[in-house]
Amino acid sequence: MGGFLLWVRLPEHVDTVELQQRAVRHGMSIAPGPAFSATGQYSNCLRMNAGYAWADRTARAVELAANIIENAR
């Protein structure tokens, strides 16, 4: 295990708090950017854990995250 993270900046119109709520409905958790700002900045950013070895489960999770993001447009 490790402590590697990805900070992902999405287009300005994407609300990652909303994305997080959608992700939870699919059994997935993402960390919306405002959780890392005392002033609520980074609403279009999210943090993803990348510390595990790549596996089929990881690929499915990345694909699900991509689908959730794509449907946010």
Backbone atoms as SQL, in Angstrom:
CREATE TABLE atoms (id INTEGER PRIMARY KEY, chain TEXT, resi INTEGER, resn TEXT, atom TEXT, x REAL, y REAL, z REAL);
INSERT INTO atoms VALUES
  (1, 'A', 1, 'MET', 'N', 0.847, -1.178, 0.000),
  (2, 'A', 1, 'MET', 'CA', 0.000, 0.000, 0.000),
  (3, 'A', 1, 'MET', 'C', 0.886, 1.233, 0.000),
  (4, 'A', 2, 'GLY', 'N', 0.311, 2.326, -0.409),
  (5, 'A', 2, 'GLY', 'CA', 1.057, 3.569, -0.470),
  (6, 'A', 2, 'GLY', 'C', 0.162, 4.741, -0.171),
  (7, 'A', 3, 'GLY', 'N', 0.685, 5.893, -0.377),
  (8, 'A', 3, 'GLY', 'CA', -0.077, 7.105, -0.102),
  (9, 'A', 3, 'GLY', 'C', -0.112, 8.024, -1.298),
  (10, 'A', 4, 'PHE', 'N', -0.233, 7.478, -2.474),
  (11, 'A', 4, 'PHE', 'CA', -0.228, 8.273, -3.681),
  (12, 'A', 4, 'PHE', 'C', -1.628, 8.775, -3.995),
  (13, 'A', 5, 'LEU', 'N', -1.692, 10.037, -4.389),
  (14, 'A', 5, 'LEU', 'CA', -2.976, 10.662, -4.698),
  (15, 'A', 5, 'LEU', 'C', -2.885, 11.362, -6.037),
  (16, 'A', 6, 'LEU', 'N', -4.008, 11.454, -6.698),
  (17, 'A', 6, 'LEU', 'CA', -4.118, 12.231, -7.929),
  (18, 'A', 6, 'LEU', 'C', -5.034, 13.417, -7.653),
  (19, 'A', 7, 'TRP', 'N', -4.579, 14.601, -8.004),
  (20, 'A', 7, 'TRP', 'CA', -5.404, 15.802, -7.915),
  (21, 'A', 7, 'TRP', 'C', -5.868, 16.081, -9.332),
  (22, 'A', 8, 'VAL', 'N', -7.166, 16.016, -9.558),
  (23, 'A', 8, 'VAL', 'CA', -7.726, 16.117, -10.899),
  (24, 'A', 8, 'VAL', 'C', -8.515, 17.413, -11.019),
  (25, 'A', 9, 'ARG', 'N', -8.135, 18.224, -11.999),
  (26, 'A', 9, 'ARG', 'CA', -8.879, 19.460, -12.259),
  (27, 'A', 9, 'ARG', 'C', -9.755, 19.231, -13.488),
  (28, 'A', 10, 'LEU', 'N', -11.049, 19.425, -13.321),
  (29, 'A', 10, 'LEU', 'CA', -12.032, 19.232, -14.374),
  (30, 'A', 10, 'LEU', 'C', -12.449, 20.587, -14.929),
  (31, 'A', 11, 'PRO', 'N', -13.217, 20.607, -16.019),
  (32, 'A', 11, 'PRO', 'CA', -13.705, 21.889, -16.546),
  (33, 'A', 11, 'PRO', 'C', -14.428, 22.691, -15.462),
  (34, 'A', 12, 'GLU', 'N', -14.372, 23.984, -15.570),
  (35, 'A', 12, 'GLU', 'CA', -14.908, 24.899, -14.557),
  (36, 'A', 12, 'GLU', 'C', -16.371, 24.627, -14.201),
  (37, 'A', 13, 'HIS', 'N', -17.172, 24.178, -15.153),
  (38, 'A', 13, 'HIS', 'CA', -18.605, 23.995, -14.891),
  (39, 'A', 13, 'HIS', 'C', -18.928, 22.718, -14.101),
  (40, 'A', 14, 'VAL', 'N', -17.960, 21.846, -13.885),
  (41, 'A', 14, 'VAL', 'CA', -18.209, 20.588, -13.184),
  (42, 'A', 14, 'VAL', 'C', -18.131, 20.804, -11.670),
  (43, 'A', 15, 'ASP', 'N', -19.176, 20.428, -10.967),
  (44, 'A', 15, 'ASP', 'CA', -19.259, 20.555, -9.506),
  (45, 'A', 15, 'ASP', 'C', -18.917, 19.202, -8.889),
  (46, 'A', 16, 'THR', 'N', -17.743, 19.099, -8.278),
  (47, 'A', 16, 'THR', 'CA', -17.307, 17.808, -7.753),
  (48, 'A', 16, 'THR', 'C', -18.047, 17.387, -6.481),
  (49, 'A', 17, 'VAL', 'N', -18.678, 18.316, -5.796),
  (50, 'A', 17, 'VAL', 'CA', -19.529, 17.918, -4.661),
  (51, 'A', 17, 'VAL', 'C', -20.719, 17.134, -5.198),
  (52, 'A', 18, 'GLU', 'N', -21.291, 17.593, -6.292),
  (53, 'A', 18, 'GLU', 'CA', -22.377, 16.864, -6.941),
  (54, 'A', 18, 'GLU', 'C', -21.879, 15.512, -7.471),
  (55, 'A', 19, 'LEU', 'N', -20.687, 15.518, -8.059),
  (56, 'A', 19, 'LEU', 'CA', -20.111, 14.258, -8.544),
  (57, 'A', 19, 'LEU', 'C', -19.937, 13.255, -7.410),
  (58, 'A', 20, 'GLN', 'N', -19.509, 13.738, -6.273),
  (59, 'A', 20, 'GLN', 'CA', -19.307, 12.860, -5.121),
  (60, 'A', 20, 'GLN', 'C', -20.625, 12.217, -4.717),
  (61, 'A', 21, 'GLN', 'N', -21.697, 12.979, -4.735),
  (62, 'A', 21, 'GLN', 'CA', -23.012, 12.440, -4.390),
  (63, 'A', 21, 'GLN', 'C', -23.447, 11.371, -5.398),
  (64, 'A', 22, 'ARG', 'N', -23.172, 11.611, -6.676),
  (65, 'A', 22, 'ARG', 'CA', -23.488, 10.608, -7.702),
  (66, 'A', 22, 'ARG', 'C', -22.638, 9.362, -7.518),
  (67, 'A', 23, 'ALA', 'N', -21.361, 9.564, -7.221),
  (68, 'A', 23, 'ALA', 'CA', -20.452, 8.431, -7.042),
  (69, 'A', 23, 'ALA', 'C', -20.899, 7.541, -5.892),
  (70, 'A', 24, 'VAL', 'N', -21.343, 8.143, -4.799),
  (71, 'A', 24, 'VAL', 'CA', -21.797, 7.369, -3.639),
  (72, 'A', 24, 'VAL', 'C', -22.980, 6.481, -4.028),
  (73, 'A', 25, 'ARG', 'N', -23.849, 6.972, -4.869),
  (74, 'A', 25, 'ARG', 'CA', -24.997, 6.169, -5.316),
  (75, 'A', 25, 'ARG', 'C', -24.541, 4.933, -6.103),
  (76, 'A', 26, 'HIS', 'N', -23.324, 4.981, -6.631),
  (77, 'A', 26, 'HIS', 'CA', -22.760, 3.846, -7.372),
  (78, 'A', 26, 'HIS', 'C', -21.765, 3.051, -6.534),
  (79, 'A', 27, 'GLY', 'N', -21.711, 3.332, -5.229),
  (80, 'A', 27, 'GLY', 'CA', -20.820, 2.603, -4.340),
  (81, 'A', 27, 'GLY', 'C', -19.372, 3.032, -4.424),
  (82, 'A', 28, 'MET', 'N', -19.131, 4.237, -4.904),
  (83, 'A', 28, 'MET', 'CA', -17.775, 4.748, -5.068),
  (84, 'A', 28, 'MET', 'C', -17.630, 6.041, -4.285),
  (85, 'A', 29, 'SER', 'N', -16.454, 6.303, -3.823),
  (86, 'A', 29, 'SER', 'CA', -16.199, 7.542, -3.099),
  (87, 'A', 29, 'SER', 'C', -15.097, 8.328, -3.788),
  (88, 'A', 30, 'ILE', 'N', -15.341, 9.602, -4.005),
  (89, 'A', 30, 'ILE', 'CA', -14.298, 10.520, -4.457),
  (90, 'A', 30, 'ILE', 'C', -14.251, 11.647, -3.439),
  (91, 'A', 31, 'ALA', 'N', -13.170, 12.353, -3.430),
  (92, 'A', 31, 'ALA', 'CA', -13.019, 13.461, -2.488),
  (93, 'A', 31, 'ALA', 'C', -13.109, 14.779, -3.257),
  (94, 'A', 32, 'PRO', 'N', -14.205, 15.523, -3.102),
  (95, 'A', 32, 'PRO', 'CA', -14.370, 16.782, -3.829),
  (96, 'A', 32, 'PRO', 'C', -13.385, 17.841, -3.339),
  (97, 'A', 33, 'GLY', 'N', -12.925, 18.659, -4.264),
  (98, 'A', 33, 'GLY', 'CA', -11.928, 19.683, -3.972),
  (99, 'A', 33, 'GLY', 'C', -12.245, 20.602, -2.805),
  (100, 'A', 34, 'PRO', 'N', -13.482, 21.075, -2.644),
  (101, 'A', 34, 'PRO', 'CA', -13.759, 21.992, -1.537),
  (102, 'A', 34, 'PRO', 'C', -13.445, 21.411, -0.154),
  (103, 'A', 35, 'ALA', 'N', -13.367, 20.082, -0.042),
  (104, 'A', 35, 'ALA', 'CA', -13.021, 19.469, 1.239),
  (105, 'A', 35, 'ALA', 'C', -11.586, 19.796, 1.655),
  (106, 'A', 36, 'PHE', 'N', -10.793, 20.296, 0.726),
  (107, 'A', 36, 'PHE', 'CA', -9.389, 20.595, 0.992),
  (108, 'A', 36, 'PHE', 'C', -9.108, 22.094, 0.974),
  (109, 'A', 37, 'SER', 'N', -10.163, 22.883, 1.130),
  (110, 'A', 37, 'SER', 'CA', -10.019, 24.335, 1.106),
  (111, 'A', 37, 'SER', 'C', -10.863, 24.952, 2.217),
  (112, 'A', 38, 'ALA', 'N', -10.263, 25.814, 3.004),
  (113, 'A', 38, 'ALA', 'CA', -10.997, 26.499, 4.075),
  (114, 'A', 38, 'ALA', 'C', -11.989, 27.507, 3.516),
  (115, 'A', 39, 'THR', 'N', -11.835, 27.879, 2.244),
  (116, 'A', 39, 'THR', 'CA', -12.701, 28.891, 1.648),
  (117, 'A', 39, 'THR', 'C', -13.635, 28.330, 0.583),
  (118, 'A', 40, 'GLY', 'N', -13.689, 26.998, 0.441),
  (119, 'A', 40, 'GLY', 'CA', -14.596, 26.386, -0.518),
  (120, 'A', 40, 'GLY', 'C', -14.118, 26.441, -1.959),
  (121, 'A', 41, 'GLN', 'N', -12.847, 26.705, -2.161),
  (122, 'A', 41, 'GLN', 'CA', -12.312, 26.745, -3.526),
  (123, 'A', 41, 'GLN', 'C', -12.214, 25.340, -4.101),
  (124, 'A', 42, 'TYR', 'N', -11.862, 25.271, -5.342),
  (125, 'A', 42, 'TYR', 'CA', -11.589, 24.018, -6.056),
  (126, 'A', 42, 'TYR', 'C', -12.837, 23.176, -6.282),
  (127, 'A', 43, 'SER', 'N', -13.957, 23.842, -6.537),
  (128, 'A', 43, 'SER', 'CA', -15.207, 23.099, -6.734),
  (129, 'A', 43, 'SER', 'C', -15.167, 22.216, -7.977),
  (130, 'A', 44, 'ASN', 'N', -14.240, 22.466, -8.882),
  (131, 'A', 44, 'ASN', 'CA', -14.124, 21.647, -10.085),
  (132, 'A', 44, 'ASN', 'C', -12.944, 20.663, -10.004),
  (133, 'A', 45, 'CYS', 'N', -12.423, 20.455, -8.795),
  (134, 'A', 45, 'CYS', 'CA', -11.293, 19.540, -8.607),
  (135, 'A', 45, 'CYS', 'C', -11.702, 18.388, -7.702),
  (136, 'A', 46, 'LEU', 'N', -10.992, 17.269, -7.845),
  (137, 'A', 46, 'LEU', 'CA', -11.233, 16.141, -6.964),
  (138, 'A', 46, 'LEU', 'C', -9.929, 15.412, -6.694),
  (139, 'A', 47, 'ARG', 'N', -9.919, 14.654, -5.625),
  (140, 'A', 47, 'ARG', 'CA', -8.747, 13.870, -5.251),
  (141, 'A', 47, 'ARG', 'C', -9.105, 12.400, -5.345),
  (142, 'A', 48, 'MET', 'N', -8.227, 11.633, -5.984),
  (143, 'A', 48, 'MET', 'CA', -8.426, 10.192, -6.116),
  (144, 'A', 48, 'MET', 'C', -7.218, 9.472, -5.533),
  (145, 'A', 49, 'ASN', 'N', -7.474, 8.377, -4.850),
  (146, 'A', 49, 'ASN', 'CA', -6.410, 7.546, -4.307),
  (147, 'A', 49, 'ASN', 'C', -5.796, 6.735, -5.437),
  (148, 'A', 50, 'ALA', 'N', -4.478, 6.738, -5.521),
  (149, 'A', 50, 'ALA', 'CA', -3.783, 5.968, -6.558),
  (150, 'A', 50, 'ALA', 'C', -2.681, 5.122, -5.937),
  (151, 'A', 51, 'GLY', 'N', -2.854, 4.716, -4.699),
  (152, 'A', 51, 'GLY', 'CA', -1.808, 4.013, -3.976),
  (153, 'A', 51, 'GLY', 'C', -1.867, 2.502, -4.037),
  (154, 'A', 52, 'TYR', 'N', -2.856, 1.963, -4.723),
  (155, 'A', 52, 'TYR', 'CA', -2.975, 0.512, -4.803),
  (156, 'A', 52, 'TYR', 'C', -2.436, 0.016, -6.143),
  (157, 'A', 53, 'ALA', 'N', -2.008, -1.219, -6.163),
  (158, 'A', 53, 'ALA', 'CA', -1.549, -1.822, -7.417),
  (159, 'A', 53, 'ALA', 'C', -2.708, -1.863, -8.410),
  (160, 'A', 54, 'TRP', 'N', -2.384, -1.684, -9.690),
  (161, 'A', 54, 'TRP', 'CA', -3.413, -1.692, -10.724),
  (162, 'A', 54, 'TRP', 'C', -4.031, -3.084, -10.807),
  (163, 'A', 55, 'ALA', 'N', -5.349, -3.130, -10.868),
  (164, 'A', 55, 'ALA', 'CA', -6.077, -4.387, -10.947),
  (165, 'A', 55, 'ALA', 'C', -7.357, -4.157, -11.743),
  (166, 'A', 56, 'ASP', 'N', -8.049, -5.227, -12.054),
  (167, 'A', 56, 'ASP', 'CA', -9.319, -5.098, -12.780),
  (168, 'A', 56, 'ASP', 'C', -10.290, -4.199, -12.027),
  (169, 'A', 57, 'ARG', 'N', -10.312, -4.325, -10.715),
  (170, 'A', 57, 'ARG', 'CA', -11.198, -3.493, -9.888),
  (171, 'A', 57, 'ARG', 'C', -10.850, -2.011, -10.059),
  (172, 'A', 58, 'THR', 'N', -9.574, -1.710, -10.134),
  (173, 'A', 58, 'THR', 'CA', -9.129, -0.327, -10.335),
  (174, 'A', 58, 'THR', 'C', -9.597, 0.187, -11.680),
  (175, 'A', 59, 'ALA', 'N', -9.430, -0.614, -12.703),
  (176, 'A', 59, 'ALA', 'CA', -9.856, -0.213, -14.048),
  (177, 'A', 59, 'ALA', 'C', -11.355, 0.064, -14.083),
  (178, 'A', 60, 'ARG', 'N', -12.127, -0.799, -13.438),
  (179, 'A', 60, 'ARG', 'CA', -13.583, -0.586, -13.391),
  (180, 'A', 60, 'ARG', 'C', -13.927, 0.703, -12.642),
  (181, 'A', 61, 'ALA', 'N', -13.212, 0.990, -11.557),
  (182, 'A', 61, 'ALA', 'CA', -13.468, 2.209, -10.781),
  (183, 'A', 61, 'ALA', 'C', -13.139, 3.452, -11.591),
  (184, 'A', 62, 'VAL', 'N', -12.036, 3.426, -12.321),
  (185, 'A', 62, 'VAL', 'CA', -11.660, 4.575, -13.154),
  (186, 'A', 62, 'VAL', 'C', -12.690, 4.766, -14.263),
  (187, 'A', 63, 'GLU', 'N', -13.140, 3.668, -14.859),
  (188, 'A', 63, 'GLU', 'CA', -14.162, 3.760, -15.896),
  (189, 'A', 63, 'GLU', 'C', -15.466, 4.319, -15.339),
  (190, 'A', 64, 'LEU', 'N', -15.865, 3.880, -14.152),
  (191, 'A', 64, 'LEU', 'CA', -17.073, 4.399, -13.518),
  (192, 'A', 64, 'LEU', 'C', -16.920, 5.890, -13.229),
  (193, 'A', 65, 'ALA', 'N', -15.780, 6.290, -12.700),
  (194, 'A', 65, 'ALA', 'CA', -15.541, 7.717, -12.433),
  (195, 'A', 65, 'ALA', 'C', -15.627, 8.521, -13.723),
  (196, 'A', 66, 'ALA', 'N', -15.051, 8.011, -14.801),
  (197, 'A', 66, 'ALA', 'CA', -15.117, 8.707, -16.090),
  (198, 'A', 66, 'ALA', 'C', -16.555, 8.847, -16.569),
  (199, 'A', 67, 'ASN', 'N', -17.348, 7.795, -16.399),
  (200, 'A', 67, 'ASN', 'CA', -18.760, 7.863, -16.804),
  (201, 'A', 67, 'ASN', 'C', -19.535, 8.877, -15.968),
  (202, 'A', 68, 'ILE', 'N', -19.282, 8.920, -14.692),
  (203, 'A', 68, 'ILE', 'CA', -19.960, 9.883, -13.806),
  (204, 'A', 68, 'ILE', 'C', -19.580, 11.303, -14.210),
  (205, 'A', 69, 'ILE', 'N', -18.307, 11.521, -14.486),
  (206, 'A', 69, 'ILE', 'CA', -17.844, 12.855, -14.905),
  (207, 'A', 69, 'ILE', 'C', -18.449, 13.230, -16.245),
  (208, 'A', 70, 'GLU', 'N', -18.437, 12.303, -17.188),
  (209, 'A', 70, 'GLU', 'CA', -18.993, 12.572, -18.529),
  (210, 'A', 70, 'GLU', 'C', -20.453, 12.953, -18.448),
  (211, 'A', 71, 'ASN', 'N', -21.218, 12.288, -17.590),
  (212, 'A', 71, 'ASN', 'CA', -22.646, 12.585, -17.457),
  (213, 'A', 71, 'ASN', 'C', -22.932, 13.875, -16.706),
  (214, 'A', 72, 'ALA', 'N', -21.905, 14.502, -16.160),
  (215, 'A', 72, 'ALA', 'CA', -22.085, 15.766, -15.443),
  (216, 'A', 72, 'ALA', 'C', -22.165, 16.954, -16.394),
  (217, 'A', 73, 'ARG', 'N', -21.886, 16.737, -17.641),
  (218, 'A', 73, 'ARG', 'CA', -21.836, 17.855, -18.599),
  (219, 'A', 73, 'ARG', 'C', -23.187, 18.353, -18.979);
